Amino acid sequence: MNITELKNMLLSNSLDTNLSLLYSHSPETVSRQKDRYLKLLELYEEIFSSTENAGLFSAPGRTELGGNHTDHQHGQVIAAAVNLDMIACCCPNESNIIRIKSEGFDMLQIDTDELSPGPEGVNTSSALVRGIYARIASMGYRIGGFDACITSDVLTGSGLSSSAAFEVLIGVIINHLFCKGEISPAEIAKIGQYAENIYFGKPSGLMDQMASSVGNIVEIDFKDISSPIVSQIDFDFDSSGHALCIIDSGADHADLTDEYASIPCEMKKIATFFSRDFLREVSEDEFYSNIIKLRKYAGDRAVLRASHFFADTRRASEQSLALRRNDWEGFLEISRESGHSSFEYLQNVYVSSSPEKQDVSIALAICQYLLGKRGSFRVHGGGFAGTIQAFVPADMLEHFSSSIEAFLGSGCCHILSIRPFGGVNVLDIKK
């Protein structure tokens, strides 16, 4: 299929079912996505000459539903794909060169014969692409070059993990073009993590990639980090009667690396007391029976953060069970508990050295004021800045959204939903 044929499919409504399954059954949403894909195809035609064997691909952002700062200690998490994504149009170019034009960014050009990691490529998109290619090539696949255009509506700096969406998108493209679709979504996630760890230089966990690649809601147990247990949770979020809101607190993300790093560092110090590498290897009873010694050894904040880990990894498992039982109210109750624990024990809501500046705390207080005992709200992701997550009853959504934006600024409230699909070839989506 060529670019012109893809355009005709969109214009003739032949892809409406696929788009409705991927984004929403709303005719307005389908129409908006068709326009988005048509603009992507036009951008591709402006830049590249190769137009045969064209494909359309999508990979979603993700949201953390349970298990705040538990993955790096080999705990349990729940995460979900959301209805914001990166999309790509691509064609093989019968060469060994990869050319990727992401809207708003310079062209990436990568030689597939030069895939070794190196310090010159650290913290770049090129490094991620080379890492993904190298990993797949090591699996025995013969892979070549391609041309691709990418656009994204995944919010940057929102905790929705645009980097994982990019990794999954590239993995899905390569899988389709050169691997006959043989690589599983879970394996694509691991390939993305490998590229991020080894080539990009970021020691990330696997939660982001797995949620983006697998889709819907997933429970992940990181006890064995080399082979995490991933299970999809079959829950119809639309039936919950709630909307998922990601709210930008307006906090500055700058210079927070040390704050983020202090959490795994302090948790690891607690594990070291027991001659273990990670808190998952320590029993909760063992931890509490040594709490006097631990306070002297690691300090009170480290002890409190470890306490959060034990409770929140357990809560993640309980949230999974609640969803599998279709117990939405039970899920919300545990979500609220997790939010309080992050604030009180994990202490990742504001920077302790700057107590006068508490954007995330203010956002949480406003959510409490607006929602009362309904729905739930919690810090989202790494914390200290950025976003919070709220589940808002449908009958309160309009008032909540307009009110929170009146308090925190226009455009701060993003109303999302759980996406049932992970990384996909858009032409092959099936119900």
N, C-alpha and C positions, 0 to 999 in steps of 0.2 A: 504494500500500500504506500502511495506517495502523499506528499503534503496536500496536494489539490484534493485527493480523495478524502483525506481526513477533514478538510474544510467542508466538503460536501456532506459528509456524515453529520457534522455539527449543524449545518444550515438546514438539512432535511429532517432534523430531529431524531436521527437514527441512534444517537448516543444519549437521548434523554433518560432512558431507563437506567443506564450505567451511572449517569450523573446524579440521578435522584437517589440511587442506592448509596452512592459515595458521600453525598452532601446533605440532602434533604429532599423530601417529597414535595416541598413547596414549589409551585411553578415559578415564583419570583426568584428563588434561589437557583433553580435549574437554569433559568434564563441568564442570570448574572454569571454563573459558571461557564455557560456556553460562550458568552462574550469574552470572558477571561481566557479561555482556551483558544479562541479565534485570534485574539491579540498575540498570544504566545506563538501561534503558527505564523502570523504575519512578521513577527520579530525574527523568527527563524529564517524565513525567506529573505529578509533584508540582509542577513549576515552570511548565510552559508549557501553553497551551490548544490551540495548533495541533498537530494530530496526523495530518494527511493528507500523502500523498506523502513518507512517512518513509524515511530511509535509515540504514544502518549503515556506518561507515567506520573504517579503521585505518591508522596510520602508525608504523613501527618506530623504535626507537633504532638506533644504529650503533656499530661498533667499528672502530678503525684497525688494519689488519693489517700494513701496511708503508709506509715513507716517513714517519718521525717528524720533524716540523717541516720538511717539504720543500715543502708546497703554497704557502706564502706567498712562496717564491722561484721559483715557477712550475715546480716539479719534478714528480715522479710519485709517486702514492700507490696503495695498495690499501686498500679499506675494505669493510665488509660490514654488511648489516642483521642485527639480532639479534631473538630471539623475545620481546622486551619491547616493548610498544607503547602508544600512545595510541589510544583508541577514542572514537567520537562517534556519538550519535544526533542527527539533525537533520531539520527540516522547513522548507520555505519558508513565510514568514509573510505574503506578499502586501503587504509594505511596503518602505520603504527603510531599515529599522532591522535591524542585526545584534545579536542577543542571545546571548551565550555564557556558560554556567555551567560552569566547570571545578570538579570536586570539590575542596573545601578552599579555594576562592578566591572572591572577590566576583564578582558578575555583571559582564561586560563589555557595554556598550551603545554601539554605534557607528552614526552616521548616514552612510550611503553617499553622501550629498550633500556631505559634509565630509571629504575624503580627502587634503588637502594635508599634507605633513610639517611638523612644528613642534617647537620645543624642549620644549614642555610634555609631549609624548608619548614622548620619548626613554627607552629602557630599560623600556618597558612592553609587555605583550601586545597592548594596543589598537593600539600603533604597528605591530606586526607585521601585524595583521589589516588595518589601513588601507593599509599598504604593498602587501600582496598584492592587495587589492581594486583599488587604484589601478593597479597594473601590469596586471592582467587587463582592467580597463576600457579602458586605453590600447591594448589589442590589438583593440578593436572589439566586445567582447562587452557585451550589456546584462545587467547583473547587479542583483539585488535583495537584499532582506533574508532572513534565516533565523534560526531558533531552534535552538540546539544545546546539548547536555550532553556533557561530556568527562570521562573518567577516564583515569588513566595508571598503569602499573606500570614506566615507564622510570625508573631510579634517578637521582635528582638528584645532581649533584656527582660522578658516576661516570665521566665521560668518555664517556658513551653518547649525549650530545647530545639532551636533551629539547627544547631550543629548536628544533632542526631538525625533530624529529618533529612539533612543534606547527605549524610553518610548512607542512610537507608535508601534514599533515592538513587544514588550512584550504584549501590549494590544491586538494586532491582533492575536498573538499566542493563548492567553487565550480565546479570543472570538471564535476562530475556534475550539479549543480542548474541551472547556467546556461549551460554551454558544450558540452553534448552529448558530453562526454568527449573533445573534440577536442585538448586540450592534452596533449602528451607528458610522460612522467615526467621526462625531462631538462629540459624547459622549466619544469615545476613547481618543480624544484630551483633553477633560475636565478631564478625569481620569488621564492622564499623568500629567497635570498641578497640580492636587490635590497631586499626589505623590511627585512632585518636590517642591511644597509649604510646605506641612505638614511633609513629611518624609525626604526629602533631605535637606530642610532648605533654599531654594532659592525662594524669592518672585517674581517669573517670571510671565509675562503676559501669554496670551494664543496664541499669534500669531504663535510661532514656532511649537507648537504641532498641531494646526489646519491646517497649511499649509502642514505639513508632512502627516497628517492623511487623509485629504480630497483630496489632489492632484491638479494638474493643477494650475491655478491661482485663488486665492480666495480674495474676499473683506470681511473685517471683521470690524464691527462697535461695539465698546466696550462701548457704552453709558450705557447699563445695563451689568455690568461685570459678573453677575451671569448667564446671558443668552444672550451672544453676538449674533448679527445677522451675520450669515455667508452665503455668496452666492458665488457660483462658477462662474467664468467668462469664457465663452466659446470663447476662442481666440486661433487660430492656430499660435503658435509662429513660427513654421517653415516657415510660409508664410511671415514673417516680413522681410526676407532678412538680418537678423542680427544674430550675435552670442552673447551669454551671456558670458562675461569674468569676472572672479573673480581674482583680482590681489593682491598678497601678497606684502605689502609695505616693509616688513622686519623690522617693528617697534617692539620693545620689549613690550610684554603684561604685564610685571611684575609691581606690585604696582600701578595699575590704578583704584583700587576699589573706592577710594575717588573721582576720576574724574568722573567715571560713575555715582556714587551716587549723585554728586552735581546737575546733571540735573533734576531728579525728585524732589529733595529737593528744588531747587530754583523755579521750576514751582509750586510746592505745596505751597510755601510761597506766591506767587502771588495769588493763589486761596484762601489762608487763609485771605488775605486782604479783600476779598469779603465774608468772612465767609462761604466759600465753601471748599469741600474736594479735588476737582479736577478741572483742567482748563476747562474740557468739560462742567461744570456747570456754567461757566462764559461766557457771550456773548462777542463777539469781540468788539462791539461798547462800551459796559460797560468798557472793558479793556482800550481802547484807550482814553475814556473820563476821565479816572483817572490816566493817565500816569505820570503826574507831581508828584502826591502823591505816586505812585508806585515806582518811581525812588528813592525817599527818604526812602520809607519803606523797599524795598528789594534790591536796588542797580541796576545799569544799566544792568549788565549781565543777571540777573534774568528776567528783563523786555524784553530784546532781545530774550531770550530763550522762553518766553511765546509767544512773537510775532511769532516766528517760529512755535510753536505748532498750533496756530490758522490758519496760512496759510497752513501748511503742512497737517493737517487733512483735510482741504478743498481740497488741491491738490490730496490727495489720492482718494477722491470721484470723482474728475474730471478725474484722470487717469483711474479709473474704467469705467467711461462713455465713454472715448475715446476708450478703448479696446472693449467695447460692440458695439461700432459703427464701429469697424475695422479701427480706425483712429490711425495708428501706429505713424505717424509723430507728431500728437498731443500729444500722450503719451510721446514721446521722449522730446518734448519741455517742458512739465511739469516736467519730470524727471530731466532735466537740471536745471530748476528753484529750485527744491527741493535740488539739490546738492549745489547750490550757497547759499541757505538759511541755510543749515547745517553748511557750512563753515563760513558764515558771521554773522549769528544770533544765531544759536544753539551753535556754537563754540565747536564742538566735533572732530575737525580735528587734533589739536595738543594740548599738555599740556601747558597752559599759563605760568607756572613757568619755562619751559624749551624751550624758543623760538628758541634756537640754534639747536634743534633736531626736525625736521618736516618731517618724512618719508612719512606720508600720504599726506601732502601738496605737496611734490616733486612728488609723484606718480600721483596726480591730474594734476599737471603742465605738466608732460610728456604726459598724455592723451590728454590734451588740444593741445599740440604741434603736436601730431600724428594725432588726429581726426579733428582738426579745428572745423568747424560748423556741422560736420556729427556725427551721433550717439549720445551717451550721456555718462556721467561718473559722479560718486558721491561716497561719503564715504558710506561704507556698514556697516549697523548694529550699534553697540554701539559707534564706533569711537575711536579716540585718538591713536589707533594703529591698527594692523591687516590689513584688506583688503579694497579695493575699488571695485566698480561694474562698468562695462562698457558694453554698447551695441554697438557692432562694426559691420559696414556694411560688408557683406560677401566678397565684392571685396577688402576690406582693411585688412581682418583678418590675412592673412599670414604675411604681412608687419608689422601690428600692434603687433602681438604676438612676432615675432622675435626681433622687435625693443624694446619693453618694457622689454623683458628679457635681452637684451644687456645693457639697462640702470639700471635695478634693480636686475638682477641675473637670472641664468638659473632655469627654473621650477617655476617662480613666477606667470606666466599667466596660469590660468586654464580655458579651453574652455568648457562651459557647455551648456545645453539646458533645457527647461522646460519639466518636466515629466507630462504626462497626468493622472497618477494614484498616489494615496497616498499609505497608508499601505495596503498590499494585501497578500492573499494566492496566490502564483505564479501559482498554478495549476488551479485556478478558474478565471484567467484574461479573460475578454471578451471585445470585441471591442466596 
